Amino acid sequence: MARVAPWLLPLFLLGLMLSAGLARNLAVLMAAGGLVLAVAPGNPLDRLDRRFMLACAVLPVTYLLNMALLGWNARALERPAHLLAAVLIYLLFRRLGISRPSVLFGLALAGLAAGTVAVMAVGSGGGQGLLALNSGRPMGPFSSPGPFGNYSAVVAVAGLAGGLAVGVRTLTGTPALALLAITGGLMAALLSETRSAWAALPLMSIAVLIMPGRRPIPRRWVMAGVVSAVLAALLASELVGARLAEGIAEVRAYLANPGSPSARETSLGLRLLSWQWGWDQFLANPVFGIGLGNFRSAVAAAVAAGTLPPILSTFGGLHNLFIDHLTTTGLVGTLAMLAFWAGTLGHFVAARRSPDADKRLFATWGLVLLIGELVFSNVGSMFASSLGTLGFSVLLAVFAAGAHPATPARA
């Protein structure tokens, strides 16, 4: 397992962009390895381990409590349970170690794959499998272009962090790997037309630019970045401008006439309508919410009454992290959700003060992931897609293990 472990994350990141089956199978393999190490003697847990594991467990446990009180729905627990698998994956890499070159190589593979898929999808005009389109936007192996664009953006900014980090030793090829991750990830995030990815990019980048002990950005990087940004702006200005203008028009139309079907059944109109409905449900059920197991039936009843449009009956959430939890789990579940974010953010913030440059880099990678997911889940939903949830859980576990001060260093 120690010999195989360095290849697991790079292949997983490649699978995220090219093969959902590969990604899921590798995640199962990592979790199984963590389970073996968890029951093996001689692996005591320290305070940081227990704190991270508790943060990952608090949401699934709270969901179980909610369903025990208000009604059971096994499907509502399927994706949150990924956080319990993350605990096992964390234990695997916490014991065996995870290297900076391994992550950088994986980010480069993911960036190259994502950028290639996006260009081929848009350039081909349609097709099957990797070339599937949704209104002209590439999906890769994801069920919608949203997660594809979101996690392509994470790959790009994580690649930037890897390129700017000061390491214990100089690694040959680091600039090339970082450039592949940045270029491919940005291209995929842009061509996916995913506005949440665009919103998260500057926020995630701030975490990298204020990274403790980062190296100065080389002048050639600055020049290349400026030229690339100008070219990208010229090539994509119409695309980006159209998407932003579309969003502004949808919000204005909804605010002008919330009852109009044409204003309600747009991307942002549906979000505003569902947030309003969810807030009303929370006010009526403030402690435990309407119940995770009752969400589908409550939406179906609102659709039958004409309060919500039929398309919302196909959604798994209300496209906002806080509204989702207030609606389905009330104040109890919302406090548990905040505990998860506080625990995981605290883990990485503390590790950013480490004297070890590699630990600081893993902590920065973890913060980039969390900042991105906070943005994504506040305009979508936490656990919105199966593969997006898998990607978040595995990367969270790996970065948390790499940031732990006692995790063995690997070459």
Stockholm file with secondary structure:
# STOCKHOLM 1.0

chainA/1-411         MARVAPWLLPLFLLGLMLSAGLARNLAVLMAAGGLVLAVAPGNPLDRLDRRFMLACAVLPVTYLLNMALLGWNARALERPAHLLAAVLIYLLFRRLGISRPSVLFGLALAGLAAGTVAVMAVGSGGGQGLLALNSGRPMGPFSSPGPFGNYSAVVAVAGLAGGLAVGVRTLTGTPALALLAITGGLMAALLSETRSAWAALPLMSIAVLIMPGRRPIPRRWVMAGVVSAVLAALLASELVGARLAEGIAEVRAYLANPGSPSARETSLGLRLLSWQWGWDQFLANPVFGIGLGNFRSAVAAAVAAGTLPPILSTFGGLHNLFIDHLTTTGLVGTLAMLAFWAGTLGHFVAARRSPDADKRLFATWGLVLLIGELVFSNVGSMFASSLGTLGFSVLLAVFAAGAHPATPARA
#=GR chainA/1-411 SS CTTTHHHHHHHHHHHHHHCHHHHHHHHHHHHHHHHHHHHSTTCCCCHHHHHHHHHHHHHHHHHHHHHHHHCCCTHHHHTTTHHHHHHHHHHHHHHHCCCHHHHHHHHHHHHHHHHHHHHHHHHHTCCSGGGCEETTEECTTSSSHHHHHHHHHHHHHHHHHHHHCCCSSCCTTHHHHHHHHHHHHHHHHHHTTCHHHHHHHHHHHHHHHTCTTCCCCCHHHHHHHHHHHHHHHHHHHHHHHHHHHHHHHHHHHHHHCTTCHHHHTSHHHHHHHHHHHHHHHHHHSTTTCSCGGGHHHHHHHHHHTTSSCGGGGGCSSCSCHHHHHHHHHHHHHHHHHHHHHHHHHHHHHHHTTCSCHHHHHHHHHHHHHHHHHHHHHHHSCTTCSHHHHHHHHHHHHHHHHHHSTTSCCCC
#=GC SS_cons         CTTTHHHHHHHHHHHHHHCHHHHHHHHHHHHHHHHHHHHSTTCCCCHHHHHHHHHHHHHHHHHHHHHHHHCCCTHHHHTTTHHHHHHHHHHHHHHHCCCHHHHHHHHHHHHHHHHHHHHHHHHHTCCSGGGCEETTEECTTSSSHHHHHHHHHHHHHHHHHHHHCCCSSCCTTHHHHHHHHHHHHHHHHHHTTCHHHHHHHHHHHHHHHTCTTCCCCCHHHHHHHHHHHHHHHHHHHHHHHHHHHHHHHHHHHHHHCTTCHHHHTSHHHHHHHHHHHHHHHHHHSTTTCSCGGGHHHHHHHHHHTTSSCGGGGGCSSCSCHHHHHHHHHHHHHHHHHHHHHHHHHHHHHHHTTCSCHHHHHHHHHHHHHHHHHHHHHHHSCTTCSHHHHHHHHHHHHHHHHHHSTTSCCCC
//
